[in-house]
Amino acid sequence: MQTRKKKHFKAKQNKRMQQPNVYAYPQGAGASAPLPPQPQAGVIVDPKYCSPHPVDLAIVRKLMKVKDGNFAITNVDGNLLFKVKPPLFCLHDTRNLLDGSGTQVLTLQRKMMSRHERWQVFRGGSTDQDDLLYRVKRSPMREREGRLDVFLPHNKDEKICDFKVKANRHERCCVVYAGESDDAIVAKVHENHTVRSVFLGKDSYSVTVYPNVDYAFIVSLVVIFSEAGRL
């Protein structure tokens, strides 16, 4: 009898060891509880440019090219986050996106002699294809509203864009979407057009970047959209 009990106990132990571990939710957790923080879905340039909260930016474009660059990007407190300027020596139509300390974040390069206006955006000061972060293509001119399509490096055939930027001339704004549909908005840009800005030779934009979206990425798209004459 004792031997039979020992065999039964050992069999139960073996069965329990073969089963996968099941972790119980702690008290207050479960399906209805808030999910833990998820990985940054909108990281394109660097995770440090993603915030769990909306980010409001101001972009000023000086119509006359100056030594310090013709774009300045600040936060709501007026602190300089980025500036855009051409490199000192370059044969291509190139822009450098620098952070507030002057460190180069991105290289924006317009492709020459392309059917549709195209840009390539690289990490840091590189123009090597291994450092390519995304490609930007202007949609055909037959579209009533201005539009840019954005393709990540893996998207070779470019049949469906990964992001798009669409202008709304009537509301003097443009919207950045994730994917081809108009459902997933990741940022909105509004033009601040005043008599003073015209007098000073400046274009000014207010940008709202949605949570967990890379705002360095959004800034680069606004710069390209503006340089392409779509804003």
DACOR-V19081 format. One record per residue. N is the residue number from 1. RES is the residue in three letters. PHI is phi in whole degrees, -180 to 180 (* if undefined). NEAR is the number of other C-alpha atoms within 8 Angstrom. D_CENTER is the distance of its C-alpha to the mean C-alpha in whole Angstrom. Layout:
n = [N/N]
res = [RES/RES]
phi = [PHI/PHI]
near = [NEAR/NEAR]
d_center = [D_CENTER/D_CENTER]
This chain:
n = [1/2/3/4/5/6/7/8/9/10/11/12/13/14/15/16/17/18/19/20/21/22/23/24/25/26/27/28/29/30/31/32/33/34/35/36/37/38/39/40/41/42/43/44/45/46/47/48/49/50/51/52/53/54/55/56/57/58/59/60/61/62/63/64/65/66/67/68/69/70/71/72/73/74/75/76/77/78/79/80/81/82/83/84/85/86/87/88/89/90/91/92/93/94/95/96/97/98/99/100/101/102/103/104/105/106/107/108/109/110/111/112/113/114/115/116/117/118/119/120/121/122/123/124/125/126/127/128/129/130/131/132/133/134/135/136/137/138/139/140/141/142/143/144/145/146/147/148/149/150/151/152/153/154/155/156/157/158/159/160/161/162/163/164/165/166/167/168/169/170/171/172/173/174/175/176/177/178/179/180/181/182/183/184/185/186/187/188/189/190/191/192/193/194/195/196/197/198/199/200/201/202/203/204/205/206/207/208/209/210/211/212/213/214/215/216/217/218/219/220/221/222/223/224/225/226/227/228/229/230/231]
res = [MET/GLN/THR/ARG/LYS/LYS/LYS/HIS/PHE/LYS/ALA/LYS/GLN/ASN/LYS/ARG/MET/GLN/GLN/PRO/ASN/VAL/TYR/ALA/TYR/PRO/GLN/GLY/ALA/GLY/ALA/SER/ALA/PRO/LEU/PRO/PRO/GLN/PRO/GLN/ALA/GLY/VAL/ILE/VAL/ASP/PRO/LYS/TYR/CYS/SER/PRO/HIS/PRO/VAL/ASP/LEU/ALA/ILE/VAL/ARG/LYS/LEU/MET/LYS/VAL/LYS/ASP/GLY/ASN/PHE/ALA/ILE/THR/ASN/VAL/ASP/GLY/ASN/LEU/LEU/PHE/LYS/VAL/LYS/PRO/PRO/LEU/PHE/CYS/LEU/HIS/ASP/THR/ARG/ASN/LEU/LEU/ASP/GLY/SER/GLY/THR/GLN/VAL/LEU/THR/LEU/GLN/ARG/LYS/MET/MET/SER/ARG/HIS/GLU/ARG/TRP/GLN/VAL/PHE/ARG/GLY/GLY/SER/THR/ASP/GLN/ASP/ASP/LEU/LEU/TYR/ARG/VAL/LYS/ARG/SER/PRO/MET/ARG/GLU/ARG/GLU/GLY/ARG/LEU/ASP/VAL/PHE/LEU/PRO/HIS/ASN/LYS/ASP/GLU/LYS/ILE/CYS/ASP/PHE/LYS/VAL/LYS/ALA/ASN/ARG/HIS/GLU/ARG/CYS/CYS/VAL/VAL/TYR/ALA/GLY/GLU/SER/ASP/ASP/ALA/ILE/VAL/ALA/LYS/VAL/HIS/GLU/ASN/HIS/THR/VAL/ARG/SER/VAL/PHE/LEU/GLY/LYS/ASP/SER/TYR/SER/VAL/THR/VAL/TYR/PRO/ASN/VAL/ASP/TYR/ALA/PHE/ILE/VAL/SER/LEU/VAL/VAL/ILE/PHE/SER/GLU/ALA/GLY/ARG/LEU]
phi = [*/-64/-65/-63/-64/-64/-64/-65/-64/-68/-65/-65/-63/-63/-64/-66/-71/-78/-78/-66/-69/-118/-101/-78/-68/-66/-59/92/-105/122/-62/-89/-84/-60/-74/-66/-55/-94/-60/-66/-79/-102/-76/-119/-96/-164/-58/-68/-96/-112/-127/-71/-119/-59/-117/-102/-127/-121/-118/-115/-112/-86/-70/-93/-70/-125/-60/-84/100/-107/-129/-130/-120/-126/-91/-67/-88/85/-79/-71/-100/-145/-144/-124/-150/-76/-68/-66/-131/-160/-84/-97/-79/-128/-128/-109/-96/-110/-83/-61/-90/95/-77/-76/-99/-141/-116/-105/-125/-81/-81/-83/59/-105/-62/-110/-57/-130/-129/-121/-120/-117/-72/59/-97/-83/-127/-82/-61/-68/-104/-68/-101/-168/-117/-127/-130/-77/-71/-55/-66/-67/-69/-65/-102/-65/-153/-121/-108/-117/-127/-78/-55/-72/-86/-72/-79/58/-76/-128/-76/-84/-143/-147/-122/-124/-94/-123/-63/-67/-96/52/-150/-141/-129/-104/-117/-91/85/-82/-80/-99/-91/-99/-83/-115/-165/-130/-127/-119/-85/-102/-105/-130/-61/-64/-66/-66/-62/-84/68/-133/-107/-128/-131/-105/-123/-114/-101/-71/-57/62/-113/-69/-78/-67/-61/-63/-59/-62/-68/-64/-62/-64/-61/-70/-66/-80/76/-93/-104]
near = [4/5/6/7/8/8/8/8/8/8/8/8/8/8/8/7/7/6/6/5/4/4/4/4/7/6/4/6/9/7/4/5/7/5/5/4/4/5/4/9/6/8/12/8/10/8/9/5/11/14/11/6/7/9/11/10/12/12/12/12/10/11/8/6/7/7/5/6/11/14/12/13/13/13/12/8/5/6/7/11/10/11/15/12/13/8/8/4/4/7/4/8/9/11/11/14/14/14/12/9/5/6/7/11/11/12/16/13/11/11/11/7/4/7/4/8/10/12/12/13/13/16/13/8/10/8/9/7/6/4/9/13/12/11/13/12/11/10/10/6/6/4/8/5/8/11/12/12/13/12/12/9/9/4/8/5/4/7/4/6/11/12/12/14/13/11/13/10/7/5/5/9/13/12/12/13/15/11/11/10/7/7/5/8/11/11/12/12/12/10/10/8/8/6/6/6/11/10/7/6/9/11/13/12/11/12/12/11/14/11/10/12/14/15/10/8/9/11/9/10/9/9/9/9/12/9/7/8/6/9/8]
d_center = [71/69/68/67/65/63/62/60/58/57/56/54/53/52/50/48/47/46/44/40/39/38/36/37/35/36/37/35/32/32/31/31/29/26/24/23/19/17/15/11/10/6/7/6/7/9/10/12/9/9/12/14/14/13/12/14/14/16/16/19/20/23/25/27/26/27/27/24/22/21/18/18/15/17/16/19/22/21/20/19/15/14/17/17/20/21/23/27/28/26/27/24/22/19/17/16/14/16/15/18/21/20/19/17/13/12/15/14/17/18/21/24/27/24/25/22/20/18/15/14/12/13/13/15/18/19/19/20/19/19/16/14/10/10/12/12/16/17/19/23/25/27/24/25/21/19/16/14/13/10/12/11/14/16/16/19/21/18/20/17/14/11/9/11/11/15/17/20/23/25/23/21/18/15/12/9/10/9/12/15/17/16/16/13/11/8/9/12/13/17/19/22/25/28/31/31/27/29/32/30/28/25/22/20/17/16/13/12/9/10/11/9/6/4/6/6/3/5/8/8/8/10/13/13/14/16/18/18/20/19/18]
